[in-house]
């Protein structure tokens, strides 16, 4: 899919080209989405704060892109990719349990002033295993991805 071109800071000094990451439409219904990715090496509260910062960053960037059709909706998204350390005591079940607990805490921490959503795509525990990465001294596990976001009406980005 191609990114949808828009003008960043339209009508202001510093106007430049910009893009929404995704555009969905059917008839008069339109959603413009700005997405970010958050790598999560540890499943802790600091990483939850990092995801919230990414959502805020997407919201700030989306608010600079104009013009939008009347009645359009903006979605700010973050693809959360946990990759916790794998130790000798780690099991696929323990990784999956930590993933689900982190996902629950992430949902509880969402700013509910805007409509929010969250879903996850997890591997079956039989597919979760250690991965040795050149960029990390210790092996990691990749249990799945969490997609979280907020919905903002046009003009409220």
C-alpha positions as CSV (number, residue, x, y, z in Angstrom):
1,X,0.0,0.0,0.0
2,X,1.1,3.5,-0.7
3,X,1.2,6.3,1.8
4,X,-1.3,9.1,1.1
5,X,0.4,12.5,0.4
6,X,-0.8,15.5,2.3
7,X,0.7,18.9,3.1
8,X,2.3,19.2,6.5
9,X,1.6,22.5,8.4
10,X,-0.6,23.8,5.5
11,X,-0.7,27.5,5.2
12,X,2.0,28.0,7.8
13,X,5.7,28.9,7.6
14,X,7.6,25.7,7.2
15,X,4.9,24.0,5.0
16,X,6.2,20.8,3.5
17,X,5.1,17.5,2.1
18,X,3.8,14.9,4.4
19,X,2.0,11.6,4.3
20,X,-0.5,9.6,6.2
21,X,0.6,6.0,6.6
22,X,-2.8,4.5,5.7
23,X,-6.1,5.7,4.2
24,X,-9.3,3.6,4.3
25,X,-12.5,4.7,2.6
26,X,-15.9,3.5,1.6
27,X,-18.4,5.9,0.2
28,X,-18.4,9.0,2.5
29,X,-16.6,7.1,5.3
30,X,-12.9,7.9,5.5
31,X,-10.1,7.1,8.0
32,X,-6.6,8.5,7.8
33,X,-4.1,6.7,9.9
34,X,-0.6,7.7,11.2
35,X,1.3,4.7,12.5
36,X,4.4,4.2,14.6
37,X,6.4,1.2,15.8
38,X,7.6,0.6,19.3
39,X,10.2,-2.0,20.0
40,X,9.8,-3.3,23.6
41,X,12.9,-5.1,24.9
42,X,11.4,-5.5,28.4
43,X,7.7,-5.9,29.4
44,X,7.6,-3.2,32.1
45,X,5.9,0.1,33.0
46,X,8.7,2.1,31.3
47,X,7.9,0.4,28.0
48,X,4.2,1.2,28.5
49,X,5.1,4.9,28.9
50,X,7.2,4.5,25.7
51,X,4.2,3.2,23.7
52,X,2.0,6.1,25.0
53,X,4.7,8.5,23.8
54,X,4.6,6.9,20.4
55,X,0.8,7.4,20.3
56,X,1.3,11.0,21.2
57,X,3.9,11.4,18.5
58,X,1.6,9.9,15.9
59,X,-1.2,12.3,17.1
60,X,1.1,15.3,16.8
61,X,2.2,14.4,13.3
62,X,-1.4,13.7,12.2
63,X,-2.5,17.1,13.4
64,X,0.0,18.8,11.0
65,X,-1.4,17.1,7.9
66,X,-4.1,19.0,5.9
67,X,-6.5,19.3,4.3
68,X,-8.8,16.6,5.4
69,X,-12.3,15.9,4.1
70,X,-15.2,17.0,6.3
71,X,-16.3,14.1,8.4
72,X,-13.0,12.2,8.1
73,X,-11.6,10.4,11.1
74,X,-7.9,10.1,12.1
75,X,-6.6,7.0,13.7
76,X,-3.2,7.0,15.5
77,X,-1.6,3.6,15.7
78,X,1.3,1.9,17.3
79,X,2.6,-1.5,16.4
80,X,4.2,-2.8,19.7
81,X,6.8,-5.5,19.1
82,X,7.9,-7.1,22.4
83,X,11.2,-9.0,22.4
84,X,12.0,-10.0,26.0
85,X,15.3,-11.6,27.0
86,X,15.4,-15.4,26.9
87,X,17.2,-17.0,29.9
88,X,17.8,-20.5,31.0
89,X,14.6,-20.3,33.1
90,X,12.4,-19.0,30.3
91,X,9.7,-21.1,28.8
92,X,7.4,-20.4,25.9
93,X,4.5,-20.4,28.4
94,X,6.2,-17.8,30.6
95,X,6.9,-15.5,27.7
96,X,3.3,-15.8,26.6
97,X,2.1,-15.1,30.2
98,X,4.3,-12.0,30.4
99,X,3.1,-10.8,27.0
100,X,-0.5,-11.1,28.0
101,X,0.1,-9.3,31.3
102,X,1.9,-6.5,29.5
103,X,-0.9,-6.3,27.0
104,X,-3.5,-6.0,29.8
105,X,-1.5,-3.3,31.6
106,X,-1.0,-1.4,28.3
107,X,-4.8,-1.4,27.8
108,X,-5.4,-0.2,31.3
109,X,-3.0,2.7,30.8
110,X,-4.7,4.0,27.6
111,X,-5.9,7.6,27.7
112,X,-9.6,7.0,27.5
113,X,-10.5,10.6,26.6
114,X,-10.4,9.5,23.0
115,X,-11.9,6.2,21.8
116,X,-9.2,3.6,22.0
117,X,-8.6,0.1,20.6
118,X,-6.1,-2.6,21.1
119,X,-5.7,-6.1,19.7
120,X,-2.8,-8.6,19.6
121,X,-1.5,-11.2,17.3
122,X,0.3,-13.9,19.3
123,X,2.2,-17.0,18.3
124,X,1.0,-20.3,19.7
125,X,3.3,-21.2,22.7
126,X,4.6,-24.1,20.6
127,X,6.1,-21.6,18.2
128,X,7.7,-19.2,20.8
129,X,11.4,-19.9,21.0
130,X,14.7,-18.2,21.7
131,X,16.4,-16.2,18.9
132,X,20.0,-15.2,18.9
133,X,20.4,-11.7,17.4
134,X,23.8,-10.2,16.4
135,X,22.7,-6.9,18.0
136,X,22.0,-8.3,21.4
137,X,24.3,-10.3,23.8
138,X,21.5,-12.4,25.1
139,X,18.8,-14.4,23.1
140,X,15.4,-12.9,22.7
141,X,11.8,-14.2,22.2
142,X,9.2,-12.7,19.9
143,X,5.8,-13.8,21.2
144,X,3.7,-11.6,18.9
145,X,2.6,-8.0,18.1
146,X,0.2,-5.7,19.8
147,X,-1.7,-3.1,17.8
148,X,-3.1,-0.2,19.8
149,X,-4.5,3.1,18.8
150,X,-6.8,6.1,19.3
151,X,-9.6,7.5,17.1
152,X,-9.8,11.3,16.7
153,X,-12.6,13.1,14.7
154,X,-11.3,15.6,12.1
155,X,-10.3,18.8,13.8
156,X,-9.5,17.0,17.0
157,X,-6.3,15.3,15.9
